[in-house]
Amino acid sequence: MEILDKEVILKQFPQLEQPLLEELLKQSTLKEVEEGEEVMRTGQYIKSTILLLSGLLKVYREDDEGNEFLMYYLEPGNACALSMMCTARTEKSQIMAKAVAKSEVLLVPSHLSEMWLGKYKSWHNFVIASYRQRFEELLQTLDSIAFKGLDERLLFYLKRHVKVSGKEVRLSHQQIADELNSSREVISRLLKKLEQTGAITLHRNYIEVHDLEIV
């Protein structure tokens, strides 16, 4: 655990007012998370609101057989809205969160997060904006599942991944298949079709994205 300095907070959360920044500096804790390390797990009581300062987190659901369903990614400057809900209501987490890359998270004690809603307008606005953003992302994910075929879902998945981590998608065909609840063979076939259009290039250990809009 490390103590955070004001410049790091200000860089990622410039919308927060000065007195709140001072409280974050004094009361919160910075934690380094290694790639692949869990930040939240199903059934866990969450005692802190999670803010991401660097790296990338994947928020997902996992069934009894270990199959994953991607919900959304957290980028630097984001807060995990579901961690806010769990801390506010003293409930167990229903989701998982894992570091996709080495990350730094800021842990805000639950009692402070709740108190700041009434004390600081910037925190209240930040929390509401976080809820709204995640809700909109979940609606997009739901739409892709309910109304689109697997080829369109794959495009949606790749576009979302490119948005948060760049045009080199360092995921295996099996990993993509797991997150889309499909088989590796089907995903490999669809990726090969995308490559034939010039949208992507398949390499041994990653997928290079060129232009997904031409499909």
C-alpha positions in Angstrom: 0.0 0.0 0.0 1.2 3.5 -0.8 0.0 7.0 0.1 -1.2 8.9 -3.0 0.0 12.4 -3.9 -2.3 15.2 -4.9 -0.9 15.5 -8.5 -1.9 12.0 -9.4 -5.5 12.5 -8.1 -5.8 15.8 -9.9 -4.6 14.4 -13.2 -7.2 11.7 -13.3 -10.1 13.4 -11.4 -9.8 17.1 -12.3 -13.5 17.6 -11.7 -13.3 17.1 -7.9 -13.2 20.2 -5.7 -10.1 21.1 -3.7 -11.4 20.2 -0.2 -12.4 16.8 -1.5 -9.0 16.2 -3.1 -7.4 16.9 0.3 -9.7 14.3 2.0 -8.9 11.8 -0.7 -5.2 12.4 -0.1 -5.5 11.8 3.6 -8.2 9.2 3.9 -7.8 6.9 0.8 -5.2 4.3 0.0 -3.4 3.5 -3.2 -3.0 -0.2 -4.1 -0.9 -1.7 -6.9 -2.6 -4.6 -8.7 -0.7 -7.0 -10.9 -2.0 -8.2 -14.3 -4.5 -11.0 -13.7 -5.1 -10.1 -10.1 -8.6 -10.0 -8.8 -9.8 -6.6 -7.4 -13.4 -7.8 -6.6 -14.9 -11.3 -6.6 -18.4 -12.6 -6.4 -19.7 -13.1 -2.8 -17.2 -10.6 -1.3 -18.3 -7.8 0.9 -16.9 -4.6 -0.6 -15.6 -2.1 2.0 -14.2 0.5 -0.4 -15.2 2.4 -3.5 -12.7 1.6 -6.3 -11.3 4.4 -8.4 -8.8 3.5 -11.2 -5.7 5.7 -11.5 -3.7 3.7 -14.1 -3.9 0.5 -16.1 -7.1 -1.3 -17.1 -9.7 -3.4 -15.2 -12.2 -5.8 -16.6 -15.6 -6.1 -14.9 -17.5 -9.3 -15.6 -19.9 -12.0 -14.3 -18.8 -15.6 -13.9 -21.1 -18.6 -13.8 -20.8 -21.8 -11.7 -18.7 -23.4 -14.4 -16.2 -20.5 -14.6 -17.6 -19.0 -17.9 -17.1 -15.3 -18.1 -19.5 -12.6 -19.4 -17.8 -9.3 -20.0 -19.8 -6.3 -18.7 -17.4 -3.4 -19.2 -13.9 -2.1 -18.8 -12.7 0.5 -16.4 -10.1 3.0 -17.7 -8.0 5.5 -15.6 -10.3 8.3 -14.2 -13.2 5.8 -13.9 -14.9 4.5 -10.8 -16.5 1.1 -10.4 -20.2 2.0 -10.0 -21.1 -1.5 -8.8 -18.5 -1.2 -6.0 -20.2 2.0 -5.0 -23.6 0.3 -4.8 -22.2 -2.6 -2.7 -20.5 -0.3 -0.2 -23.5 1.9 0.1 -25.9 -1.0 0.8 -23.5 -3.3 2.6 -24.2 -6.1 0.1 -22.0 -8.8 -1.3 -20.6 -8.3 -4.8 -22.4 -10.0 -7.7 -19.6 -9.3 -10.1 -15.9 -9.9 -10.6 -13.2 -7.3 -11.4 -9.7 -8.3 -12.6 -6.7 -6.3 -13.8 -6.1 -6.7 -17.5 -2.8 -4.9 -17.1 -0.8 -3.8 -14.1 -2.9 -1.1 -12.5 -3.2 1.3 -9.6 -6.5 1.6 -7.8 -7.6 4.1 -5.2 -9.6 2.7 -2.4 -12.1 5.0 -0.7 -13.5 3.7 2.6 -17.3 3.1 2.3 -18.3 5.5 5.1 -16.5 8.3 3.4 -18.0 7.6 0.0 -21.4 7.8 1.5 -20.8 10.9 3.5 -19.3 12.8 0.6 -22.5 12.4 -1.4 -24.1 15.1 0.7 -20.9 17.0 1.5 -19.4 17.6 -1.9 -21.4 18.4 -5.0 -18.5 17.3 -7.3 -18.5 13.8 -5.7 -22.3 13.6 -6.0 -22.1 14.5 -9.7 -19.2 12.1 -10.2 -21.1 9.2 -8.7 -24.2 9.9 -10.8 -22.1 10.2 -13.9 -20.4 6.9 -13.2 -23.8 5.1 -12.7 -25.1 6.7 -16.0 -22.0 5.7 -18.0 -22.1 2.1 -16.8 -25.8 1.8 -17.4 -25.4 2.9 -20.9 -22.6 0.5 -21.5 -24.7 -2.4 -20.1 -27.5 -1.4 -22.4 -25.1 -1.6 -25.4 -24.0 -5.0 -24.3 -27.5 -6.2 -23.8 -28.5 -4.9 -27.3 -25.6 -6.8 -28.8 -26.7 -10.0 -27.2 -30.4 -9.7 -27.8 -30.6 -8.2 -31.2 -27.4 -9.1 -33.1 -25.8 -12.2 -34.6 -22.5 -13.5 -33.4 -20.6 -11.8 -36.3 -22.0 -8.4 -35.1 -21.3 -9.2 -31.5 -17.7 -9.9 -32.4 -17.4 -6.6 -34.1 -18.9 -4.8 -31.1 -16.5 -6.7 -28.8 -13.4 -5.8 -30.9 -14.5 -2.1 -31.2 -14.9 -1.9 -27.4 -11.5 -3.5 -26.9 -9.8 -1.2 -29.3 -11.3 1.8 -27.6 -9.8 0.9 -24.2 -6.5 -0.8 -25.1 -5.5 0.2 -28.7 -5.4 -1.6 -32.0 -3.4 -4.6 -30.9 -5.9 -7.0 -29.3 -3.8 -9.3 -27.2 -6.4 -12.0 -26.6 -6.4 -15.6 -27.8 -9.3 -16.9 -30.0 -10.3 -19.0 -27.0 -10.4 -16.0 -24.7 -12.7 -14.2 -27.1 -14.9 -17.2 -27.5 -15.2 -17.6 -23.7 -16.3 -14.0 -23.3 -18.8 -14.3 -26.2 -20.1 -17.6 -25.0 -19.1 -19.3 -28.3 -16.5 -21.9 -29.4 -13.0 -21.2 -30.5 -13.6 -22.7 -33.9 -16.5 -20.4 -34.7 -14.6 -17.3 -33.5 -11.6 -18.3 -35.5 -13.7 -18.7 -38.6 -15.3 -15.2 -38.1 -12.0 -13.6 -37.5 -10.6 -15.2 -40.7 -13.5 -13.6 -42.6 -12.7 -10.2 -41.0 -9.1 -10.6 -42.1 -10.2 -11.3 -45.7 -12.0 -8.0 -45.8 -8.9 -6.1 -44.6 -10.4 -5.1 -41.3 -7.8 -7.0 -39.2 -4.6 -9.0 -39.5 -4.3 -12.2 -37.5 -0.9 -12.7 -35.9 0.4 -15.6 -33.8 -0.2 -13.9 -30.4 -2.5 -11.0 -31.2 -5.0 -9.4 -33.5 -4.0 -6.2 -35.3 -7.0 -4.1 -36.0 -7.0 -1.8 -39.1 -10.5 -0.5 -39.7 -13.6 -2.2 -38.4 -15.9 0.3 -40.1 -15.3 -1.2 -43.5 -17.0 -4.4 -42.7 
